[in-house]
């Protein structure tokens, strides 16, 4: 059984439910002692933008996206943000929440090629 887990998120403002659920699952995986990586691509890159993530709150029973992301990072989860997707949207590394790392698709491929299960939102 793999000791890692991957959640890919491609939505944020257009479908905040998917962004929220992605981080709920990522926190569950991290809490289950799986080394967990979230890969944000397409519109999902906005999940790591400080000002944008603060706007997402789906309400009970879910915590606000900002709280879910902070919990995930504090627990040791890794967040990689697609560099080309950031460039397309004029997002810089300075715009990202502390703990999020710009990365290309190679980081995702490397993580998955080691046998990590993955889910996508």
N, C-alpha and C positions, 0 to 999 in steps of 0.2 A: 504494500500500500504506500502510495506517495506521501511524503512528508511536506509537500508543498501544495499550494492552491493558487489559482489565478482567476481574477474577475476582470473582464473587459467591459468598459462602459463607453457607449457612443452617444449618449443622450445627456442633456442637462436641462436647459430652459424649455425646450419644446416638449419634453416629457420628463418632468421632475420626479415622477413616480419611479421610473427606471433608474435614475441616478440614486435616489434614496434606497431603493431595494438592493442595488448593487453594493452599496456600502454597508447595508444591514448584513448581507451575506458575507462580505469581506470581514466584517467584525466577528461574525460567527465562526468563520474559518480560523481567523487569528486567535480567537478564544479557545478553539479546539486544538491549539498547539500546532497548527499548520503554519509553516512559513508562507505568508500570503502576500501576493503582489496584485495591485490594481493597475491596469493599463488603461489610460484615458486616451481616446482617439476621437476623431471627427468632432462633433459638438460636445462630446464628453469632456474635452479639455477644460471647459468652463467650470467643471466641478472643482478644479484646483485653483481657480482664480478667486482670490480673497473676497472681492466685492460681489462676485456672482454667486458663490456658494452660500453667502450669508442671506441671499434672497430666497433660497429654497427651503420651504417648511411645509411638508405634506400634512401635518397635523397628526393627532393621535390615531393610531398607537405609535407612530414613528417619531423619533427625535429629529430636530432640524438637521439638514445636511451638514452644516458647519460642525455641529456636535459629533455627528457620526465620523466625520473625517478626522477631527481632533482626537477622538478616542482611538481610531485605527492607527494613526501615527504614533500616539503615545504608547500603544501596545506593541510597537515594533513593526507594524505593517509598512510595506513599501508601495509608494505611488510613483509610477512612471507616466510622463505626459508626452504624447507624440510630438516630437519636434517639428516635423513638417506641418502638422495640424495647427500647432501654435503659430508658426510663421504665417500660415494662410489667414489667421484671425488677428494678426498683429499683437499677439500675446508674447510678453517677454518673461524671462526667468524671474525678474523682479516682481511681476504680477502674481506669481504663484505663492501658495501657502507654504510656510516653512515645512520641509519634509518631503515636498514633491520635487521630482527630478526630471528634467527634460531628457527624453531618450528616443531613439529611433526604433523601428520595427524589429531590429536585430535583438534588442533586449527581450522583447516578447518571444521571439523565436527561440532564443537560448533558454528561457525559462520553461517553455512548453516542450522543447526537445529533450529535456531531462525527465519527462514523463509526468509533468504536472497536469492534473485535471483542471478544467476551466469551464466557466459559465460566462455568458454574455448578456448584457443589458443595454 
